[in-house]
Amino acid sequence: MMVFEREQPKDKNIFFSNTRGVPLRIEVSDREIKVIDSNREVVLPKDFLNPKAILDRLGIGREGEFSQEIYL
């Protein structure tokens, strides 16, 4: 499992849609991605489009050319 702390999602433009806040951390496992905040946790299966975009931003997937914000 890989863990990305607060500064990494902020630098990669990954935010929560309801608060526009930066996640405290992102945990990446073989099957899913957990995006964690102090009062919220979003679990995303790795095979969907949004998690693939997150992996791309974090540099785990293939490098992408998009830099627009990702809101969860």
GIUR-V352132 format. One record per residue. N is the residue number from 0. NEAR is the number of other ideal C-beta (glycine too) atoms within 8 Angstrom. Layout:
n->(N	N)
near->(NEAR	NEAR)
//
This chain:
n->(0	1	2	3	4	5	6	7	8	9	10	11	12	13	14	15	16	17	18	19	20	21	22	23	24	25	26	27	28	29	30	31	32	33	34	35	36	37	38	39	40	41	42	43	44	45	46	47	48	49	50	51	52	53	54	55	56	57	58	59	60	61	62	63	64	65	66	67	68	69	70	71)
near->(5	6	8	10	7	9	6	10	15	9	6	9	10	14	13	14	7	4	6	6	7	9	14	8	10	15	11	11	8	3	5	9	13	11	14	11	11	4	3	7	7	9	7	13	8	11	5	8	5	9	13	11	11	14	12	13	11	12	6	7	8	4	6	8	4	6	4	5	6	12	6	11)
//
